[in-house]
Amino acid sequence: MDYGKTLQLLKTDFPMRGNLPQAEPKMQAHWAENDIYAKVQESRKGREKFILHDGPPYANGDIHIGHALNKILKDIIVRFKTMQGYDAPYVPGWDTHGLPIEQAIANSGKVDRKKMSVAEFRKYCEEYALQWVERQKEQFKRLGIRGDWDHPYITLQPEYEAEQIRLFGEMVKKGYIYKGLKPVYWSPSSESALAEAEIEYKEKTSPSIYVAFDVADGKGKLPQDAAFVIWTTTPWTLPANLGISVHPDFTYAVVEVNGKKYVMAEGLLESAAKAIGWTDYSIVSTVKGSELENVTCKHPFYDRESLVMLGEHVTLEAGTGCVHTAPGHGEDDFIVGQKYKIGVLCPVDDQGHFTAEAPGLEGVFYEKGNKTILEWLENSGHLLHASSINHQYAHDWRTKKPVIYRATEQWFASIDKFRDEMLEEIKKIKWTPNWGEIRLHNMIADRGDWCISRQRVWGVPIPIFYCRSCNHPIVNDQTIEHVAKLFEKEGSNAWFTLSEKELLPEGLSCPECGHGEFRKETDIMDVWFDSGSSHAGVLAKRPELQWPADLYLEGSDQYRGWYNSSLITGVAVKGQSPYKGILSHGFTLDGEGRKMSKSLGNTVDPSQVCNKLGADILRLWVSSVDYQSDVRISDNILSQITEVYRKIRNTLRFLLGNLSHFDPVKDRVDFAQMSELDQYAVIRLNRMTEKVIKAYDAYEFHVVYQAVHHFCAVEMSSFYLDIIKDRLYADAADDSARKASQTVLYDALLAITKLIAPILPHTADEVWKYIPGVELDSVQISELPEIRTDVYNQELEQKWDGFLNIRDEVLKALEEARQNKTIGNSLSAAVDLYPSDAAFELLSGFDKLDTLFIVSAATLHNPSEKAPEGSYEAQDLAVQVSVAEGEKCERCWIVTPEVGQNKEHPTLCARCAEVVSRLE
């Protein structure tokens, strides 16, 4: 008789290998065909909502690994919240305006920008953006991201642009929008003003010069032959110099060097003298900074005077304490210049070239002007010292070129008028990680007014008109609503195709002069105003969503970006933050912790990972990292993740394969009727479930990853499943102990499948199809497993935890015996246990130690008995391993003297003989 055929061996059609690159696209096609998103939403209709609002990625280029990290994190949360019982819709979005798209079109060689109208050029930009929206959409879907992909929000959609216009109108009505001449970050490479969020700091080498400004009128406080010494790293701004700022509270020294007198802050004299190269100098006199107010100096190369002014912005950190002041090229300079009414001079144009207001430099690019200016200063004797300095300098984050401060007329959103309200709202937000609160608080507390105008064409126009007669700006409720309705119908291109008359309500006249003809503003809004309006254009408008959102989740760079602009517009129009919670993640690095770049060749393409390993592997990697810091990814790391995936998959396959002859309704065994081993497994399952759900709730997905992996690899495979294999395979199919274990396996299978579903949706849905007794079409519609706290038993847990420690030592003794060729596999062994008093008391409480140690015989000796020489020694236990007495059962492989006692089945043990006899 072939006894092998009488065993209840693992049996399932669930494949051992995932073949994820081939299987996942089929699964995704199945989801799309059955509209799984709609089914999930229908199943949660009427439930409490949880809204994660998607920060829109930019529609330009293929997605990178940072996109994948971000979108997968969002998807894990949305899937978890859905399974937790919430109505958690996910509406993906895209940011589609801005300079990079303009540049991509202009650089494509397919269009001649100069030969087409603005409206035509914008049409090309729109087509380009929408093409990338579709491409990125497919790439995100390949990652297994579930959402309303058929109805995303896109910032160029007419209905979105209309709400942005209305939001702008509300800010105007509240007095938060104004036009002013101010120095702003200006990018000559982009030919546009930039907001703080569009600035990044990079290393730059700049000139470092000390320049003498001769005193013109010392006002009796300074000798007429003295000169103020200024230090600057931007010589090109000297043509715009209109003054020198000193601190009213600092002491200034008149220093004599080689028969000449110079003025600088006493506190910086030593460091400045060393930098300039003065070795022999003496202080002639000192004067308080406040007494120097209104002293005048001669400009070093132009025939005009520079006024000495008092400024609190002057510090003793570097330089001379006498600050070169050009109101057209610096914020502090501008503020002090306004106070002293010295005017604003900005002799640099949009492209960064000097204008006629800088005689001798007309048409020269500002940086190239440095050389000429240094020559002038050298020749006139005003250059005291010149060198170079490496320092962090502001760059345009798109073109990567240096930016300048340049005074221009721009539209601003006042921050001062509601700064305190924003700071109060920040206190109410739930921050993950906690330091996010301090970061955004400091950014809002310190930021200046927001320059919202851009001198570009691909964006949402600033909906303001000017009277052609008196130039008075026209913007009110009527004009805003009229434009918004036009945009709703035709999109913002209407601004460029329609006349002012068509864009304005009928019969409008200028409130200042009564004139009836107008011109429209040509600037567009900062793209951060676009995305920062998404709460108004999406959360407040889509019926399945709600305002405010429960969560915004983006990279840590968005404290200066989307988090910032959304908070400003939300508090400005509604007096409240548009988000209740912020969760931020770090950046992706390579395996060695280096920033990724194409030049280094260390980038990881998420699409290639999906094609080679599968999206679920990438998703499992996301869950494995502590994403609140920067995270590492490499082929080696993904190989390790793949091994963990295999362990989880194989555990699920084992659970599925051992449910033969088990009906989850009819065959369940109550917890109270189970053996202690089964009860302990149930308790551990519920402990793990509780830990995992708590970790999901805290967004600690690496804890989920670790807990599920540990449960599958250690608590299940290496312990419980290892012990019950004999029972599952060799006991009678209807044996009560076997049914009890199958009850545990079934509950573990359901729980693990549900718990991994937010992270491994493809695998979880694949497993779901094979689970007996489930009625729902997909695990995605199911709810999380309930935590059975009623089964918790601290005494039983402590007992079995203690046993596991002893079992580890017994397994080490068996491994040592195997290495020494004393035994083959563990079933060929017998163990004699020589415990301490405490270990004896513990082990006496267990039946069938041979089964628990997976050996053929186990003998527990009294503590008084001494272990034979050569035994394996542990702290509380000595173990002697020997070859088990008897014959090996042909069916279950246990070695026992019982083999041969049954004449009909002489090669079987008593248990197997009985089981087989019942089958005959």
Order of alpha helices (4+ residues) and beta strands (2+ residues): alpha-alpha-beta-alpha-beta-alpha-alpha-beta-alpha-beta-beta-beta-beta-beta-beta-beta-alpha-beta-beta-beta-beta-alpha-alpha-beta-beta-alpha-beta-alpha-beta-beta-beta-beta-alpha-alpha-alpha-beta-beta-alpha-beta-alpha-beta-beta-alpha-alpha-beta-alpha-alpha-alpha-alpha-alpha-alpha-alpha-beta-alpha-alpha-beta-beta-beta-beta-beta-alpha
